[in-house]
Every structure is written in C-alpha cells, then in structure tokens.
C-alpha cells in the first residue's frame, strides 16, 4: 500500500506480504511468460481432500478452543469435499456424522456448536448446511423444522428495540444473525418473510451500511467483507436488495481487491486474506444478478413511462440511475486496446472494469453520460491506476527529499558557523530536525519504491501480459451459463465486476498449502479447515461467475448456490424433500 510515509503495524505487514507474494509469482513467471494453463496452477484435489477428511474424526487437544464450533467444522469439511467432488472418508461413517449433528440440536429448536450447547444462529446455519450437503432422508429428517422456525422467531429483535436478530438468547445483535436465519429458512423452505417482518430485517441491514459503502456488523460499525456478504445475501433472499445502496456497495467492494496479490481484503487498508475470496468475491455474482435485474426493470419502467402509464417519481429516478449503470457495465465488451498504466482498466475479460470506476467523479456510475461504454467513461475520469499513482507518489517524494536534503545541508552549515556562540544551541536543534525530516522522507521513498516494484510484478501486471489467453475457457461454458441463468435467463451475460483471473491466481499460487494439503489465509500461515472451505468456495464462485478457469478445466469445482453456499444440486434436492415433508404449505420461495 501507499503508506504516505506513515509506518504502522499494518503497513509493515502489508509490505512483507507483497514481498512474499511477488517473490512467489516471480519464481515461476516473468512478464510475458505467464501461461493460464501452467501445471504450477493445478489445484491439488487429492491433497486437499485428504486434509479435509482428516478433520472428521478425533482432533488434537489444540482444537479445544473450537468446542463451540464443531457443527461448523462439519460444514467446512463436508462442503469442501462436495466442491472438490470427493467422497466422504469411510471413517467416521456418514451415519455417525449425521448422529453427531443430531446430538447438537436443541430441544427447543435450533442447533448449538456441540452437544448440549445453547442454540445459536451461526451453528444452526452450519448444521443445516452440513445436513443438506450430506443429503438423503436420514440426514434431512434430523431437522425439527417447526421448532427451528419458532427458535428463529424468538431471536427476532422487535423494530422498536432496534430490529435485527440476536445470535442467541441474551446474545449480540449483528448482521450475521440475519443471514444465518434466512439461509436456514431458504434451505428448509420455511417462511422467510415472517422472520424478516418480525425484526425489520432489511431496515436493520440498511442502517448497518456504512459511509464506505460496505456493511458492518451493527449500525455505525466499519464496513467488513463478511458482514457485507451476509447483509447483501439476506436482503437478496427477501427480494429486497434494491433497498440497499448497491452503487456504493459495489464501489467499496471493488476497492478491496489488491492489484499485487489479486485477492481481497476484508476491510479498508487491511491485509488480503484467502477467506475473503468468498466473503468479498461471492458478493459480485449477487451484485451482477441484481444489476441485470434492475436493468430489465428500468427498461420496463421506461417503456411504461413512454407509453404514458406514469410512475412514482422517486422509483423512476432510482430505476433510471440503475439503468445507466447497468448499460455501462453490460455494454462494455472485452475489446479494449490494452492498459496504458494511466487509468485504462486493461483489456482482459474479467478485469474489474468498475474498480477504476470507483475513483473520482461526483455523480458516480449512475451519472455517466448516456451512450458511453464503461471503458470510455472510465478513461475520461480524473483517475490514476495503482501503478500510475505509485509513480506519481515516487516523483513527489523524490522532489521533497531533494529539497529536504538541501535544507538539512544548509541547516548544518548554519550551525557549524555559529557553533560555540549564543545561537549555536537553537541552530543545532534545527539541523537535527532537518536531518530527521530528510531521513523520514528517505524511508517513505524506500517504502513507496518497494510498493511500486511489487505492482510491476503483481497479479494484475502478470495477467495483463497474458492478454487474450484469459478469455473464458470452453470447458467453463457451463459455469458461465449457470451464473447467467441465475440472473434471469440462459445465455444472459453478467457484467464482470472484478478481476476473476487475478483472484484465481492468488488462490492457486499463494493459498495452497502443499504438499500437506488444505488452503490458508496467506503465505506464511498454516492451512485450516475454515480457510480451506472458504478458499474453495471463493474459487468455485469465481469460476462459475466469470467462466474463467485458471489452470485448465481440471480445476473446475462444483457449483455452489450463490446465496446459501451449499452445492447447488444438494440444495435443490433438500428443498424438494422439505416441500414434500411440509405438504407444499411452506412459506419459502419456490
């Protein structure tokens, strides 16, 4: 990051991460030498499946701190295996896993993190998702869905007390609860609207959207990738995501992708972390679908207005703004002429065309000139690419350092001339201060130069050099169409809102912990079940959203539902089972 000469613990750690990652990329690639199907990008399915399978039995004593997360461990592992297309291990048996999850169900509804523990919304989602992933009547019949729905309603905080959902009896109120409750309802075909209406859920989520554009855990909290996905997905499950400020949310989210590493950070100016490949990356397919739907609604509204039907002025203005944004996104093809390093987003399909769009401009994307493509509009903005911004900062620091060195020499000469006299003391202090200013600027220049060097061999630069070879692969055609179909019709083209290839490079090159297996937060960290699950979830989401499969078709993972994050086929089977079990009287969406 450009730390502006102010060194903090985070900026020091960021500089070290950039050093590690660029060294990792440079080890195998030089500019122009990147091959999207290089063997070094292979996803080691066997190693990761073995690593995950080892967590289903007895765990070492060090896992005692996760005693209240045992249902989560079941979900992380079963979901990861499902994405890999790997079978469950023979031991422990599938039946014993189901029996364990059943033992975590509270008599009054919901699930705890382990047997005989308090019912809690987070492990309730995890347990339901794990049972849906296991599939079959023996797993799905475990869920006491009437009591679970009653538990969810008890967790609702009335609007007059602020709204939202408490995670457990007497617990904290945050956006996670909204998502966990609604995702469980979706999987079980329970009445989502009843739960949301009892706690003014969407109103609460709206109050959690921060000035940055992302969503925090509670009103007035800092925007956070995990809470942003939870809030957006919860609103989408209710069909009310349009009530959020999607333009600001998109602007914040695209800024969270690093040009050097290619992965996502969870908060502004924090380090990239593999798990945000899902929590941040998984929000983009939702945003793309919502933008496509808004474009269609806006077109219908415009046609109605043209026909003299009339409409609500505020609603019409909102839809018109959405239509302009969507046209910019959807009309921007992959036929760019390449990046000039001074603000052009580049020509690769899947690069975050809206990432540069997040910079500057009073009216934002919604106020763009009618008829322009996104690329044309972005190139007209007073905006600098990260590399150009670093170059400008370097030039500024060099000029300031030259001036500071000259001032330090002059101060030293003045002190030398007055040494021993009455003015010597103050002049000595001025000389020391001038030398310190020059030293600080030298340190800032060195830091900025290191960041500029990292950008020159980071993920975005490597992939820009690959150019057309990063077109969506034919092997991923079904992946792209599945995401498009979710947006409203097979063959519909979703806007590519972030750099999908860069994210996959980060996951495959920097997050695989080999040869042992598993995926990790970042280089230098060990693998764990949580990061393995969400790195794989982010990779699957990215592949099926963008149609790009870095490393070749053998890396293509199973498709997970964009809202519930369980394997799509398993979710469909579960919803069919519960529709039959409930006699078709459930309030869930069809």
DRENZATI-532568 format. One line per field, with one value per residue (C-alpha): z, y negated, x; residue in one letter; residue number from 1. Coordinates in nm, 3 decimals. Last residue first. Layout:
N
zz	Z ... $
yy	Y ... $
xx	X ... $
residuo	A ... $
num	NUM ... $
END
This chain:
590
zz	-0.489 -0.223 0.133 0.301 0.347 0.274 0.000 0.222 0.461 0.405 0.025 0.008 0.256 0.024 -0.284 -0.094 0.004 -0.351 -0.489 -0.217 -0.290 -0.661 -0.589 -0.351 -0.042 -0.025 0.069 -0.162 -0.463 -0.464 -0.506 -0.838 -0.835 -0.895 -1.226 -1.180 -1.440 -1.694 -1.705 -1.454 -1.442 -1.506 -1.646 -1.695 -1.476 -1.233 -1.231 -1.188 -0.928 -0.714 -0.722 -0.625 -0.347 -0.206 -0.228 -0.037 0.200 0.290 0.309 0.514 0.775 0.777 0.846 0.644 0.811 0.760 0.590 0.258 0.311 0.488 0.404 0.192 0.269 0.163 0.310 -0.008 -0.025 0.148 -0.140 -0.076 -0.278 -0.625 -0.662 -0.454 -0.569 -0.936 -0.901 -0.771 -1.052 -1.312 -1.170 -1.177 -1.056 -1.183 -1.491 -1.607 -1.650 -1.997 -2.038 -2.214 -2.000 -1.847 -1.548 -1.339 -1.227 -1.590 -1.626 -1.335 -1.481 -1.829 -1.715 -1.550 -1.841 -2.071 -1.839 -2.061 -2.346 -2.147 -2.071 -2.237 -2.041 -2.335 -2.478 -2.262 -2.075 -2.011 -1.832 -1.617 -1.489 -1.426 -1.233 -1.020 -0.913 -1.094 -1.152 -0.853 -0.621 -0.760 -0.699 -0.342 -0.278 -0.427 -0.197 0.109 0.000 -0.063 0.277 0.445 0.254 0.355 0.721 0.694 0.530 0.807 1.067 0.913 0.924 1.292 1.380 1.196 1.366 1.708 1.631 1.523 1.856 2.052 1.838 1.853 2.169 2.011 2.035 1.692 1.484 1.155 1.204 1.287 0.967 0.763 0.918 0.847 0.485 0.450 0.601 0.368 0.069 0.191 0.248 -0.102 -0.261 -0.042 -0.145 -0.513 -0.471 -0.271 -0.543 -0.814 -0.614 -0.546 -0.917 -0.994 -0.722 -0.860 -1.212 -1.088 -0.893 -1.198 -1.187 -1.217 -1.338 -1.533 -1.912 -1.934 -1.704 -1.929 -2.243 -2.069 -1.926 -2.264 -2.334 -2.467 -2.186 -2.000 -1.661 -1.366 -1.239 -1.248 -0.998 -0.997 -0.847 -1.029 -0.851 -0.840 -0.819 -1.194 -1.180 -1.000 -1.217 -1.509 -1.272 -1.506 -1.614 -1.982 -2.012 -2.200 -1.945 -1.690 -1.852 -1.586 -1.655 -1.698 -2.071 -2.046 -2.355 -2.661 -2.511 -2.683 -2.378 -2.410 -2.205 -2.292 -1.979 -1.730 -1.883 -1.955 -1.598 -1.452 -1.679 -1.595 -1.223 -1.246 -1.439 -1.183 -0.897 -1.080 -1.165 -0.806 -0.682 -0.940 -0.891 -1.234 -1.537 -1.792 -2.081 -2.317 -2.272 -1.898 -1.940 -2.172 -1.922 -1.642 -1.848 -1.926 -1.561 -1.458 -1.705 -1.589 -1.229 -1.296 -1.457 -1.168 -0.918 -1.096 -1.110 -0.743 -0.645 -0.864 -0.702 -0.338 -0.357 -0.416 -0.085 0.153 -0.089 -0.182 0.157 0.307 0.136 0.325 0.184 0.452 0.582 0.427 0.410 0.549 0.435 0.190 -0.139 -0.355 -0.661 -0.463 -0.622 -0.761 -0.437 -0.442 -0.170 -0.399 -0.594 -0.280 -0.185 -0.525 -0.541 -0.202 -0.303 -0.617 -0.433 -0.184 -0.021 -0.089 -0.417 -0.208 -0.125 -0.279 0.069 -0.013 -0.174 0.153 0.338 0.066 0.083 0.462 0.492 0.208 0.364 0.710 0.588 0.390 0.665 0.667 0.999 1.254 1.278 1.279 1.358 1.185 0.916 0.555 0.265 0.110 0.292 0.477 0.638 0.559 0.900 0.898 0.574 0.739 1.021 0.775 0.583 0.898 1.043 1.323 1.298 0.926 0.846 1.029 0.877 0.534 0.546 0.595 0.587 0.276 0.467 0.265 0.235 0.602 0.701 0.469 0.629 0.986 0.913 0.710 0.968 1.252 1.075 1.054 1.425 1.760 2.045 2.282 2.551 2.397 2.087 1.780 1.835 1.521 1.365 1.493 1.708 2.013 1.847 1.549 1.762 1.799 1.635 1.810 1.917 1.552 1.466 1.750 1.625 1.281 1.437 1.632 1.312 1.126 1.358 1.137 1.153 0.861 0.624 0.715 0.701 0.404 0.188 0.172 0.332 0.196 0.331 0.670 0.662 0.562 0.844 1.096 0.978 0.974 1.325 1.422 1.348 1.488 1.834 2.044 2.371 2.398 2.497 2.204 2.002 1.833 1.919 1.689 1.651 1.828 2.185 2.235 2.097 1.804 1.860 1.905 1.554 1.416 1.584 1.451 1.097 1.129 1.266 0.972 0.720 0.878 1.060 0.886 0.526 0.409 0.241 -0.134 -0.331 -0.587 -0.478 -0.403 -0.207 -0.009 0.090 0.190 0.406 0.574 0.643 0.746 0.995 1.135 1.176 1.374 1.599 1.654 2.029 2.102 1.882 2.167 2.235 1.894 2.048 2.206 1.868 1.666 1.665 1.336 1.066 1.042 0.848 0.560 0.496 0.456 0.236 0.016 -0.010 -0.109 -0.369 -0.521 -0.582 -0.778 -1.065 -1.117 -1.136 -1.430 -1.636 -1.800 -1.779 -1.905 -1.782 -1.965 -2.088 -1.769 -1.573 -1.410 -1.190 -0.905 -0.988 -0.854 -0.522 -0.490 -0.565 -0.288 -0.019 -0.086 -0.102 0.230 0.388 0.267 0.404 0.744 0.763 0.652 0.914 1.203 1.102 0.900 0.797 0.489 0.274 0.331 -0.036 0.000 $
yy	2.188 1.927 2.038 2.003 2.372 2.527 2.767 3.066 2.975 3.301 3.274 2.919 3.027 3.302 3.076 2.811 3.071 3.200 2.847 2.768 3.084 2.998 2.645 2.740 2.525 2.157 2.035 1.732 1.814 2.183 2.380 2.506 2.799 2.711 2.661 2.719 2.998 2.743 2.562 2.381 2.073 2.149 1.838 1.855 1.545 1.640 2.017 1.989 1.711 1.881 2.207 2.033 1.840 2.156 2.335 2.051 2.056 2.424 2.440 2.122 2.269 2.611 2.477 2.432 2.275 1.909 1.788 1.736 1.620 1.730 2.094 2.387 2.758 3.011 3.148 3.090 2.810 2.532 2.382 2.011 1.836 1.993 2.134 1.880 1.574 1.678 1.739 1.387 1.240 1.431 1.307 0.940 0.778 0.667 0.882 0.786 1.083 1.200 1.368 1.705 1.885 1.648 1.423 1.372 1.733 1.831 1.617 1.791 2.130 2.011 1.916 2.249 2.444 2.271 2.349 2.609 2.359 2.133 1.774 1.548 1.538 1.614 1.278 1.084 1.281 0.958 0.812 1.125 1.066 0.697 0.769 1.040 0.839 0.791 0.414 0.366 0.511 0.274 -0.020 0.100 0.128 -0.218 -0.361 -0.211 -0.340 -0.686 -0.691 -0.594 -0.866 -1.113 -1.022 -1.065 -1.406 -1.518 -1.382 -1.579 -1.896 -1.835 -1.781 -2.099 -2.299 -2.171 -2.270 -2.613 -2.659 -2.567 -2.758 -3.093 -3.201 -3.113 -2.793 -2.676 -2.959 -2.874 -2.498 -2.553 -2.748 -2.483 -2.204 -2.397 -2.446 -2.077 -1.983 -2.222 -2.065 -1.717 -1.827 -1.974 -1.659 -1.452 -1.657 -1.613 -1.242 -1.205 -1.373 -1.156 -0.841 -0.943 -0.995 -0.653 -0.492 -0.655 -0.537 -0.182 -0.191 -0.330 -0.700 -0.875 -1.208 -1.025 -1.016 -0.670 -0.534 -0.666 -0.515 -0.181 -0.174 -0.235 -0.577 -0.622 -0.834 -1.022 -0.874 -0.983 -0.632 -0.546 -0.815 -1.169 -1.345 -1.155 -1.008 -0.651 -0.367 -0.346 -0.217 0.089 0.100 0.254 0.514 0.742 1.032 1.000 0.869 0.541 0.301 0.075 -0.240 -0.484 -0.578 -0.238 -0.244 0.066 0.260 0.185 0.290 0.547 0.723 0.559 0.279 0.269 0.462 0.243 -0.093 0.017 0.136 -0.198 -0.390 -0.153 -0.182 -0.559 -0.526 -0.277 -0.515 -0.810 -0.609 -0.495 -0.852 -0.987 -0.715 -0.610 -0.725 -0.495 -0.731 -0.473 -0.633 -0.590 -0.219 -0.171 -0.348 -0.127 0.188 0.080 0.000 0.341 0.513 0.301 0.371 0.746 0.721 0.510 0.761 1.053 0.872 0.775 1.136 1.263 0.995 1.081 1.412 1.232 1.045 1.326 1.592 1.481 1.315 1.646 1.615 1.299 0.971 0.739 0.438 0.093 0.099 0.418 0.780 0.771 0.949 1.148 1.049 1.021 0.703 0.531 0.599 0.635 0.429 0.134 0.343 0.394 0.026 -0.089 0.203 0.115 -0.250 -0.156 0.106 -0.142 0.111 0.114 0.296 0.597 0.652 0.993 1.147 1.376 1.074 0.878 1.169 1.206 0.837 0.834 1.157 1.065 0.726 0.877 1.100 0.825 0.564 0.200 0.033 0.018 -0.267 -0.028 0.329 0.593 0.353 0.330 0.188 -0.153 -0.346 -0.559 -0.239 -0.005 0.120 -0.100 0.069 0.408 0.303 0.175 0.501 0.703 0.508 0.770 0.959 0.889 1.069 1.385 1.390 1.313 1.607 1.866 2.201 2.385 2.572 2.440 2.097 2.079 2.175 1.902 1.659 1.727 1.735 1.414 1.208 1.345 1.250 0.890 0.830 0.847 0.993 1.256 1.271 1.584 1.649 1.461 1.174 1.068 0.728 0.458 0.155 0.209 0.063 0.287 0.602 0.815 1.155 1.448 1.592 1.605 1.812 2.053 2.097 2.180 2.437 2.584 2.637 2.759 3.039 3.119 3.481 3.575 3.415 3.655 3.985 3.861 3.809 3.525 3.487 3.132 3.057 3.193 2.973 2.665 2.727 2.771 2.461 2.240 2.352 2.316 1.941 1.886 2.024 2.290 2.331 2.640 2.993 3.147 2.904 2.562 2.544 2.609 2.466 2.566 2.604 2.946 2.810 2.998 3.081 3.453 3.461 3.330 3.617 3.874 3.738 3.765 4.120 4.219 4.085 4.310 4.185 4.348 4.445 4.095 3.882 3.872 3.601 3.376 3.095 2.872 3.155 3.216 2.850 2.856 3.165 3.018 2.665 2.793 3.050 2.797 2.552 2.808 2.840 2.466 2.447 2.683 2.470 2.369 2.741 2.774 2.785 3.119 3.290 3.382 3.709 3.789 3.558 3.347 3.597 3.588 3.223 3.288 3.591 3.393 3.109 3.343 3.522 3.203 3.045 2.744 2.712 2.365 2.488 2.703 2.383 2.349 1.967 1.942 1.639 1.571 1.220 1.067 1.331 1.628 1.919 1.769 1.424 1.519 1.644 1.349 1.120 1.292 1.276 0.914 0.804 0.978 0.803 0.463 0.539 0.637 0.306 0.116 0.295 0.235 -0.130 -0.338 -0.683 -0.782 -0.818 -0.445 -0.364 0.000 $
xx	-4.047 -3.968 -4.025 -4.362 -4.415 -4.755 -4.643 -4.711 -4.433 -4.246 -4.294 -4.157 -3.890 -3.763 -3.770 -3.577 -3.319 -3.275 -3.229 -2.976 -2.775 -2.766 -2.642 -2.360 -2.408 -2.316 -2.666 -2.691 -2.473 -2.567 -2.246 -2.113 -1.873 -1.510 -1.327 -0.952 -0.933 -1.061 -0.725 -0.505 -0.726 -1.091 -1.262 -1.641 -1.667 -1.943 -1.890 -1.514 -1.525 -1.788 -1.593 -1.268 -1.440 -1.596 -1.259 -1.093 -1.390 -1.367 -0.987 -0.983 -1.216 -1.049 -0.702 -0.381 -0.079 0.022 0.340 0.169 -0.193 -0.514 -0.465 -0.571 -0.550 -0.289 0.031 0.235 0.135 -0.052 -0.249 -0.313 -0.043 -0.043 -0.393 -0.583 -0.389 -0.400 -0.775 -0.828 -0.619 -0.822 -1.152 -1.058 -1.380 -1.720 -1.763 -2.112 -2.345 -2.432 -2.770 -2.731 -2.982 -3.233 -3.268 -2.962 -2.948 -2.918 -2.609 -2.443 -2.521 -2.422 -2.074 -2.008 -2.150 -1.907 -1.617 -1.457 -1.474 -1.245 -1.340 -1.076 -0.754 -0.528 -0.634 -0.388 -0.122 0.073 -0.229 -0.223 0.128 0.053 -0.267 -0.105 0.199 0.531 0.523 0.294 0.558 0.822 0.589 0.530 0.905 0.958 0.692 0.861 1.204 1.061 0.890 1.221 1.403 1.132 1.176 1.555 1.516 1.283 1.525 1.813 1.605 1.520 1.886 1.987 1.711 1.821 2.181 2.064 1.886 2.204 2.454 2.278 2.469 2.805 3.006 2.893 2.750 2.922 2.875 2.506 2.448 2.630 2.419 2.099 2.205 2.283 1.946 1.761 1.933 1.844 1.483 1.455 1.590 1.358 1.055 1.138 1.199 0.877 0.669 0.822 0.758 0.397 0.338 0.483 0.272 -0.042 0.049 0.091 -0.234 -0.419 -0.487 -0.819 -0.951 -1.225 -1.249 -1.093 -1.362 -1.639 -1.496 -1.437 -1.790 -1.942 -2.082 -2.435 -2.572 -2.303 -2.235 -2.448 -2.523 -2.155 -2.073 -2.211 -1.915 -1.643 -1.346 -1.223 -1.477 -1.484 -1.127 -1.262 -1.573 -1.391 -1.260 -1.076 -1.294 -1.220 -0.866 -0.831 -0.696 -0.864 -0.726 -0.617 -0.258 -0.093 -0.162 -0.378 -0.467 -0.678 -1.008 -1.227 -1.362 -1.700 -1.850 -2.221 -2.325 -2.144 -2.227 -2.580 -2.616 -2.509 -2.748 -3.034 -2.970 -2.996 -3.322 -3.453 -3.384 -3.536 -3.849 -3.887 -3.855 -4.105 -4.369 -4.486 -4.685 -4.851 -4.796 -4.647 -4.307 -4.347 -4.424 -4.127 -3.904 -4.037 -3.978 -3.624 -3.565 -3.693 -3.457 -3.163 -3.256 -3.249 -2.905 -2.780 -2.918 -2.754 -2.422 -2.446 -2.516 -2.232 -2.014 -2.089 -1.906 -1.576 -1.599 -1.696 -1.574 -1.225 -1.245 -1.130 -0.790 -0.693 -0.558 -0.422 -0.612 -0.640 -1.021 -1.168 -1.192 -0.903 -0.947 -0.707 -0.504 -0.181 -0.047 -0.357 -0.542 -0.919 -1.092 -1.155 -1.405 -1.613 -1.632 -1.761 -2.005 -2.155 -2.183 -2.380 -2.584 -2.728 -2.959 -3.334 -3.269 -3.164 -3.532 -3.610 -3.603 -3.313 -3.146 -3.165 -3.005 -2.740 -2.648 -2.630 -2.432 -2.196 -2.130 -2.093 -1.814 -1.642 -1.648 -1.760 -1.675 -1.957 -2.210 -2.509 -2.402 -2.190 -2.076 -2.191 -1.992 -2.048 -1.773 -2.031 -2.152 -2.439 -2.555 -2.866 -2.969 -2.930 -3.165 -3.426 -3.394 -3.458 -3.749 -3.742 -4.072 -4.102 -3.779 -3.883 -4.231 -4.088 -3.852 -4.127 -3.950 -3.835 -3.562 -3.266 -3.421 -3.513 -3.159 -3.027 -3.271 -3.160 -2.787 -2.812 -2.997 -2.785 -2.464 -2.592 -2.549 -2.725 -2.521 -2.656 -2.925 -3.076 -2.869 -2.741 -2.981 -3.162 -3.219 -3.452 -3.368 -3.587 -3.898 -3.827 -3.864 -3.549 -3.602 -3.433 -3.768 -3.876 -3.569 -3.644 -4.002 -3.862 -3.630 -3.918 -4.120 -3.807 -3.702 -3.405 -3.290 -3.518 -3.265 -2.984 -3.174 -3.377 -3.070 -2.824 -2.481 -2.470 -2.818 -2.707 -2.395 -2.596 -2.845 -2.563 -2.377 -2.688 -2.780 -2.413 -2.444 -2.795 -2.718 -2.891 -2.703 -2.486 -2.582 -2.392 -2.178 -2.200 -2.567 -2.859 -3.207 -3.526 -3.645 -3.484 -3.154 -2.998 -2.629 -2.699 -2.850 -2.522 -2.339 -2.585 -2.543 -2.164 -2.201 -2.420 -2.164 -1.907 -1.602 -1.432 -1.502 -1.399 -1.666 -1.635 -1.454 -1.623 -1.391 -1.690 -1.854 -1.533 -1.518 -1.884 -1.836 -1.526 -1.645 -1.988 -1.861 -1.614 -1.903 -2.100 -1.796 -1.770 -1.844 -1.553 -1.329 -1.094 -1.045 -0.878 -0.531 -0.619 -0.585 -0.896 -1.088 -1.258 -1.391 -1.076 -0.865 -1.111 -1.025 -0.652 -0.710 -0.948 -0.695 -0.413 -0.626 -0.765 -0.425 -0.548 -0.302 -0.157 0.202 0.096 0.057 -0.283 -0.304 0.058 0.253 0.579 0.508 0.644 0.826 0.667 0.765 0.968 0.833 0.489 0.626 0.866 0.569 0.373 0.639 0.739 0.374 0.314 0.615 0.493 0.148 0.291 0.477 0.166 -0.046 0.194 0.209 0.454 0.334 0.533 0.225 0.153 0.099 0.000 $
residuo	X X X X X X X X X X X X X X X X X X X X X X X X X X X X X X X X X X X X X X X X X X X X X X X X X X X X X X X X X X X X X X X X X X X X X X X X X X X X X X X X X X X X X X X X X X X X X X X X X X X X X X X X X X X X X X X X X X X X X X X X X X X X X X X X X X X X X X X X X X X X X X X X X X X X X X X X X X X X X X X X X X X X X X X X X X X X X X X X X X X X X X X X X X X X X X X X X X X X X X X X X X X X X X X X X X X X X X X X X X X X X X X X X X X X X X X X X X X X X X X X X X X X X X X X X X X X X X X X X X X X X X X X X X X X X X X X X X X X X X X X X X X X X X X X X X X X X X X X X X X X X X X X X X X X X X X X X X X X X X X X X X X X X X X X X X X X X X X X X X X X X X X X X X X X X X X X X X X X X X X X X X X X X X X X X X X X X X X X X X X X X X X X X X X X X X X X X X X X X X X X X X X X X X X X X X X X X X X X X X X X X X X X X X X X X X X X X X X X X X X X X X X X X X X X X X X X X X X X X X X X X X X X X X X X X X X X X X X X X X X X X X X X X X X X X X X X X X X X X X X X X X X X X X X X X X X X X X X X X X X X X X X X X X X X X X X X X X X X X X X X X X X X X X X X X X X X X X X X X X X X X X X X X X X X X X X X X X X X X X X X X X X X X X X X X X $
num	590 589 588 587 586 585 584 583 582 581 580 579 578 577 576 575 574 573 572 571 570 569 568 567 566 565 564 563 562 561 560 559 558 557 556 555 554 553 552 551 550 549 548 547 546 545 544 543 542 541 540 539 538 537 536 535 534 533 532 531 530 529 528 527 526 525 524 523 522 521 520 519 518 517 516 515 514 513 512 511 510 509 508 507 506 505 504 503 502 501 500 499 498 497 496 495 494 493 492 491 490 489 488 487 486 485 484 483 482 481 480 479 478 477 476 475 474 473 472 471 470 469 468 467 466 465 464 463 462 461 460 459 458 457 456 455 454 453 452 451 450 449 448 447 446 445 444 443 442 441 440 439 438 437 436 435 434 433 432 431 430 429 428 427 426 425 424 423 422 421 420 419 418 417 416 415 414 413 412 411 410 409 408 407 406 405 404 403 402 401 400 399 398 397 396 395 394 393 392 391 390 389 388 387 386 385 384 383 382 381 380 379 378 377 376 375 374 373 372 371 370 369 368 367 366 365 364 363 362 361 360 359 358 357 356 355 354 353 352 351 350 349 348 347 346 345 344 343 342 341 340 339 338 337 336 335 334 333 332 331 330 329 328 327 326 325 324 323 322 321 320 319 318 317 316 315 314 313 312 311 310 309 308 307 306 305 304 303 302 301 300 299 298 297 296 295 294 293 292 291 290 289 288 287 286 285 284 283 282 281 280 279 278 277 276 275 274 273 272 271 270 269 268 267 266 265 264 263 262 261 260 259 258 257 256 255 254 253 252 251 250 249 248 247 246 245 244 243 242 241 240 239 238 237 236 235 234 233 232 231 230 229 228 227 226 225 224 223 222 221 220 219 218 217 216 215 214 213 212 211 210 209 208 207 206 205 204 203 202 201 200 199 198 197 196 195 194 193 192 191 190 189 188 187 186 185 184 183 182 181 180 179 178 177 176 175 174 173 172 171 170 169 168 167 166 165 164 163 162 161 160 159 158 157 156 155 154 153 152 151 150 149 148 147 146 145 144 143 142 141 140 139 138 137 136 135 134 133 132 131 130 129 128 127 126 125 124 123 122 121 120 119 118 117 116 115 114 113 112 111 110 109 108 107 106 105 104 103 102 101 100 99 98 97 96 95 94 93 92 91 90 89 88 87 86 85 84 83 82 81 80 79 78 77 76 75 74 73 72 71 70 69 68 67 66 65 64 63 62 61 60 59 58 57 56 55 54 53 52 51 50 49 48 47 46 45 44 43 42 41 40 39 38 37 36 35 34 33 32 31 30 29 28 27 26 25 24 23 22 21 20 19 18 17 16 15 14 13 12 11 10 9 8 7 6 5 4 3 2 1 $
END
